[in-house]
Amino acid sequence: MEDFFMSEKMLVTQALDERDLLVKKISDKIDKASFVDTIKPNEDKVYSKRIGKDEYAKEATQ
């Protein structure tokens, strides 16, 4: 019975080690990646019609 619990602990330890390795690999890939920001045509339309917070609050209370 004690061997069963020991093997369970080993599996958990191995799973945690694999998780840590995957987290490190993913973090390394994110650090090495370069991202390009793009603005879509719809975003341009939204930005051009943007209003300030005070103006929005004024219109919302009317």
N, C-alpha and C positions, 0 to 999 in steps of 0.2 A: 504494500500500500504506500509506503514511504517513497519507493522508487517512482510511483505514479506522480506524486506531488512534485518530486524533483524534476521529472521530465516536463511537467507542466510549467514549472518555473523557468526551465531552459527555453521552452518555446516562447514564453512571454518575453524573456530577455532577448532572444534572437529577433523577435518581431519588433521590439523597441529599437534595437540596433539598426535593423533594416529601415525603419521609419526615419531614424536620425540621418542615415546615409541618403535616403531619398530627399529629405528636406534640404540637406547640404547641396546635393546635385541640382535641385530645382533653384535654390538660391544662387548658386554659381551661374547657372544659365541665365537667370534674370539679370544678374549683375553684368554679364557679358553682352546681353542683348542691347540693341539700340532701337529706340522706338521713334517713329515719325508721327507727328501730330498733323492731322489733316482736317480741313473744315469742309463739310459738305454744303452744297448749294442751299439746302433748307436751313442749315445753321446760320448761313449768311443772312437769310431773310429774317430769322428770329432776332439776330443781333441788331439788325438795322431798325427793328421796331421796338427795341428795348426801352423801357421807361424807368425812371428812378423810383425809389421806395416811397418817397413822399407823394409823388404823383399817383402811384398805384393805390396808396391808402386813400387819397382824396377821391379817386374814381370809385373805389370799392365802397365807400361810405355814402355815395350819392344814391 
